[in-house]
């Protein structure tokens, strides 16, 4: 039985889709069988970020409404044969997602894949609550910025009350993924520091993804960043996050912490 | 290492622009939810269902939307006695 992960945040634009694609690809690069499911009905983008936008035949809503079989809607990645995508519908609205339908689809995916990654839409409405509904593990994507941290706190509350696990009296495993982290700005005191965010949200840290041009470049070419450039800083951070997700206890390094020659001279001024 | 990556990597923005142009051209045409390829897909499947009873698990549909040409591939396993059953 596979594990169901929801990648969620409350706030939009923090990196949920980028992270879903990168984590999914990183897991598949380790040989695991992975499906990434886009729950953003009406505004799908995971297909674009994963470079499969021209090959969408059927979508999640088609499957829920019985218009297509699950196997027909799954799109296999062109580069990684154990990575699949289940796209969201672009033309219908989120009311087409039913609780029973989602339960059936996620249940079926769990039996075929090692990991089912649910890419949640922004907000706290139907799409977001259905994406988290059957999760075993939640990855809360947060930017070191006040509104993102506030929304993450709200989402953590929902994870502890509205998920199937929570309703059954169990605890849902929650991890924080800090994205778009700019060490230089944090150093200058212009950005919330890692410890600040951790203290406020008090959930364990899965990883810190540095703000990077590599992320934009990867989305431009339609490739998860871990595939586009395995040796880039964000790719390494995602690979490490995946190792922690799989239970390895690997210390989290703050990007840019090892200072170079110039950093030693100019970096500490604000302190 | 970093310098090599900085100078020898091809630009990615042209790829982004081209991908978006193709995608949006298709999406704008299909504002009502059914572009030509989707319509063809649905009608072809309907016609086949009228004549033979096909196990929907044995139907594979692939589409590839391109700038000039799109492709639609419908792959159906039709059992020898399928025609008799549907009659």
Interface residues (C-beta under 8 A of the other chain):
Chain A: X48 X51 X53 X54 X55 X56 X57 X58 X69 X71 X72 X90 X91 X92 X216 X217 X218 X219 X220 X221 X222 X229
Chain B: X5 X9 X12 X13 X15 X16 X19 X22 X23 X27 X30 X33 X41 X56 X57 X59 X60 X61 X62 X63 X64 X65 X66
